[in-house]
Amino acid sequence: MSWNSRVARVAPFRVMSLLETAQAREAAGHDVIHLEVGEPDFATPEPVVAAGHAALSAGHTRYTPAAGLPALREAIAGHYAEHFGATVDPARILVTPGASGALLLASQLLAGPGDRVLMADPNYPCNRHFMALAGAEVEAVPVGARSGWQLDADLVARHWRDDTRLAMLATPSNPTGHMLDAGQLAAVADTVKARGGELLVDEIYQGLCYDLEPLSVASITPDAFVVNSFSKYFGMTGWRLGWLLAPEAAVEPLTRLAQNVFLAASTPAQHAALAAFTPECREVLEARRLELGRRRDALLAGLSRLGLAPELPPQGAFYLWLDVSRVSRDSETFCRELLEEENVAITPGTDFALTDGEHHVRIAFTTGEARLEEAVSRLERFLARR
C-alpha cells in the first residue's frame, strides 16, 4: 500500500520505545528510575480534580463552542493580565485538545508547500513534524551555549530567506530548559515583522522558571501566535487541554479549522481547568515549582561531582540537556545500556537534535531528590565500567 509521502518525514519518537522497554523491565521486577518522559510525579492538583468531578456530576458533558468554553477563555485572558501584564481579548484564545491541538491549528494556518520554517536545533521533535505534515520545509538552525540554546534575533536574520514564512521559538525550551528574556523576545519579534513573516512561540513550560521571571510574548506584541498547555505548569497531562492565542485577524480561519479538525476540546476538562486559576490551586502549583527547582539543583550538584554538569544550567521546564561526548559518541546506545545495566531511563539526544544529537541526552528531573541522587550514583557506577 502507499501512504501520503509527508508521513515519511515524521520520525519515530524514540523516547516512547525506551519508555516501553523501561516499563517492561519494571514489570519484570527491576527498580527503574524514570527520567525519560516529561511528566513529573505530581498528581493533578486537588482543586482541579474536584472541579472535574463537579462538572461531571452537573452534567457538563455536551459540546462547547469550537473555540472553547467562554468562561475558560476569559480565565486564560485574566491569567495573562494578572501574571504578564498583557491585555488579551478572550476572543483571541482558542481552547484545544492539548498543546498539540494548538500546534496543529497553527501549522495548518501558517505553513504549507513552498514555505520555510525556522526553528532551533535541538527542539521538541513534534514541532518540526507538524510543519512537515503541513508540507513546509523546516530549517533547523543549530544553537548552543553562545546563543543560550535559543534561536535569537541574529540567527533569525542570518537564516531568513525569501521563502521563509515563519519562525518558531520555544521558551522555556524542550529539551534544554533555556529561555529568552523580554529583550531577546522583542528583538526576534521585530526581526520577523521587518521581513513580513509570522512568529509562533511555544510557551507550554511557561511558569516553570527558576532563574528568570516567567514572561509571555503576548506582553510584547499582539501579532505573535502562542501555543500553551495545561499539562506542564498546571499538572493536567492526561486531561489533554491547551490553548492557542492568535492575532485577531487569524481567529476566524482558526475557528473554522477547529470546527472541522476536532470540533471542540473535552468539556469536563475545560470545566476542571477553571479551577487551575484559583488562589488555592496557584499555591499548590508554586510549591511544586519550588520543588522542581530543588530537584534541578540536586541533579546539577550530582552531575558536577561526575564532571558532567552542563555549561549553562537550565532556567526553566524540567529538563537538563547533557553533553556526554566525553564518555560516548552514540547517545542511543548510551541510553539503552544505562537502562539495561543500571535501570536508569533517560532520553537520547537524537530525538531532539538533528545536529549533534548523538552526543547529548535529555534528563527529566521529574522524580524526587532521593531518586535523583540514586540515579546519579548508578550513572557513576555505569561510567566507572567504561
Disulfide bonds with the S-S distance in Angstrom:
none
